[in-house]
């Protein structure tokens, strides 16, 4: 476009050719810079995609680890509840049996009475769950836009 304008302005043909050559050279240099910029952008994109893939793998491993730990915790809590029920039954049995009071000292009887009166499971319930741990995953992940939805783990990205 500039070349056509130069030709229309008039002047010597030699000067017009020099101006056109300079325009072509400026355009060639600009194309070279754009090629270099494009190459750098592609290289940066490749690095970022590799980093993203590595982070996705780490996220998948972390999700699996959280799932394993949650299962372990639930099993441990179920076992604790089972043991608490057994202990509660033993306490109730000891408190009901007449021979149990005779075999135990007064101090032991008062401790058992206190435990049986408090309902052992209710007394230990606040200790079992740590208020510092929020298992919902929503509190931490919702702010960062990450979902615990496993359907995204199987998506192949191109």
C-alpha positions as CSV (number, residue, x, y, z in Angstrom):
1,X,0.0,0.0,0.0
2,X,2.8,2.4,0.8
3,X,4.6,1.3,-2.3
4,X,1.6,2.3,-4.4
5,X,1.4,5.7,-2.7
6,X,5.1,6.3,-3.4
7,X,4.7,5.6,-7.1
8,X,1.7,8.0,-7.3
9,X,3.6,10.9,-5.7
10,X,5.9,11.2,-8.6
11,X,9.6,11.9,-8.5
12,X,12.4,10.1,-10.0
13,X,12.0,6.3,-10.6
14,X,15.3,5.7,-8.9
15,X,14.2,7.4,-5.7
16,X,10.9,5.5,-5.8
17,X,12.7,2.2,-6.2
18,X,14.9,3.0,-3.2
19,X,11.9,4.0,-1.1
20,X,10.1,0.8,-2.1
21,X,13.2,-1.3,-1.3
22,X,13.4,0.4,2.1
23,X,9.7,-0.4,2.7
24,X,10.2,-4.0,1.7
25,X,13.3,-4.2,4.0
26,X,11.3,-2.8,6.9
27,X,8.5,-5.3,6.2
28,X,11.0,-8.2,6.0
29,X,12.5,-7.1,9.4
30,X,9.1,-6.9,11.0
31,X,8.2,-10.4,9.6
32,X,11.5,-11.7,11.1
33,X,10.7,-10.2,14.5
34,X,7.2,-11.7,14.4
35,X,8.6,-15.1,13.5
36,X,11.0,-14.9,16.4
37,X,8.1,-13.8,18.7
38,X,6.0,-16.7,17.5
39,X,8.8,-19.2,18.0
40,X,9.3,-17.9,21.6
41,X,5.6,-18.0,22.3
42,X,5.4,-21.6,21.0
43,X,8.3,-22.6,23.2
44,X,6.8,-20.9,26.2
45,X,3.4,-22.6,25.5
46,X,5.2,-26.0,25.4
47,X,6.9,-25.3,28.7
48,X,3.6,-24.2,30.3
49,X,1.7,-27.2,29.0
50,X,4.4,-29.5,30.3
51,X,4.2,-27.8,33.7
52,X,0.3,-28.0,33.6
53,X,0.5,-31.7,32.8
54,X,2.9,-32.3,35.7
55,X,0.6,-30.3,38.1
56,X,-2.4,-32.4,36.9
57,X,-0.5,-35.6,37.8
58,X,0.4,-34.2,41.2
59,X,-3.2,-33.2,41.7
60,X,-4.4,-36.7,40.8
61,X,-2.0,-38.2,43.2
62,X,-3.0,-35.8,46.0
63,X,-6.7,-36.6,45.4
64,X,-5.9,-40.3,45.6
65,X,-3.9,-39.8,48.8
66,X,-6.7,-37.7,50.4
67,X,-9.2,-40.5,49.5
68,X,-6.9,-43.1,51.0
69,X,-6.4,-41.1,54.2
70,X,-10.1,-40.4,54.5
71,X,-10.9,-44.1,54.2
72,X,-8.3,-44.9,56.9
73,X,-9.7,-42.2,59.2
74,X,-13.3,-43.5,58.7
75,X,-12.1,-47.1,59.5
76,X,-10.3,-45.9,62.6
77,X,-13.3,-43.9,63.7
78,X,-15.6,-47.0,63.2
79,X,-13.2,-49.1,65.2
80,X,-13.1,-46.5,67.9
81,X,-16.9,-46.4,68.0
82,X,-17.0,-50.2,68.2
83,X,-14.6,-50.2,71.1
84,X,-16.5,-47.5,72.9
85,X,-19.7,-49.5,72.6
86,X,-17.9,-52.6,74.0
87,X,-16.6,-50.5,76.9
88,X,-20.0,-49.0,77.5
89,X,-21.6,-52.5,77.6
90,X,-18.9,-53.6,80.0
91,X,-19.4,-50.6,82.3
92,X,-23.2,-51.1,82.2
93,X,-22.7,-54.8,83.0
94,X,-20.4,-54.1,85.9
95,X,-22.8,-51.5,87.3
96,X,-25.8,-53.9,87.1
97,X,-24.2,-57.0,88.6
98,X,-24.4,-57.2,92.4
99,X,-21.1,-59.1,92.5
100,X,-19.5,-56.4,90.5
101,X,-19.9,-53.8,93.2
102,X,-18.5,-56.1,95.9
103,X,-15.4,-57.0,93.8
104,X,-14.6,-53.3,93.1
105,X,-13.4,-50.7,95.5
106,X,-15.5,-47.6,96.3
107,X,-13.1,-45.5,94.2
108,X,-13.5,-47.8,91.2
109,X,-17.3,-47.9,91.6
110,X,-17.4,-44.1,91.7
111,X,-15.3,-43.9,88.5
112,X,-17.4,-46.4,86.8
113,X,-20.6,-44.7,87.9
114,X,-19.3,-41.4,86.6
115,X,-18.3,-42.9,83.3
116,X,-21.6,-44.8,82.9
117,X,-23.5,-41.6,83.8
118,X,-21.7,-39.5,81.3
119,X,-22.2,-42.0,78.5
120,X,-18.7,-42.7,77.4
121,X,-19.3,-42.3,73.7
122,X,-20.8,-38.8,74.2
123,X,-17.9,-37.9,76.5
124,X,-15.3,-38.9,73.9
125,X,-17.1,-37.6,70.7
126,X,-15.6,-34.1,70.7
127,X,-12.1,-35.5,71.0
128,X,-12.6,-37.8,68.0
129,X,-13.1,-35.2,65.3
130,X,-10.6,-32.5,65.1
131,X,-12.2,-29.1,64.4
132,X,-9.0,-28.1,62.6
133,X,-9.6,-30.6,59.8
134,X,-12.4,-29.8,57.3
135,X,-13.0,-32.9,55.2
136,X,-15.4,-31.3,52.8
137,X,-12.6,-30.2,50.5
138,X,-15.0,-27.4,49.6
139,X,-13.4,-24.9,52.0
140,X,-9.9,-25.1,50.4
141,X,-10.7,-26.1,46.9
142,X,-13.7,-23.9,46.1
143,X,-11.7,-20.8,46.5
144,X,-9.2,-21.9,43.9
145,X,-11.7,-23.1,41.4
146,X,-10.6,-26.7,41.8
147,X,-13.3,-29.4,42.0
148,X,-12.9,-32.8,43.6
149,X,-14.9,-34.2,40.7
150,X,-13.1,-37.3,39.3
151,X,-14.7,-37.0,35.9
152,X,-12.0,-34.4,34.9
153,X,-9.2,-37.0,35.7
154,X,-10.1,-39.1,32.7
155,X,-10.4,-36.2,30.2
156,X,-7.6,-36.3,27.6
157,X,-6.6,-32.8,26.6
158,X,-5.1,-32.0,23.3
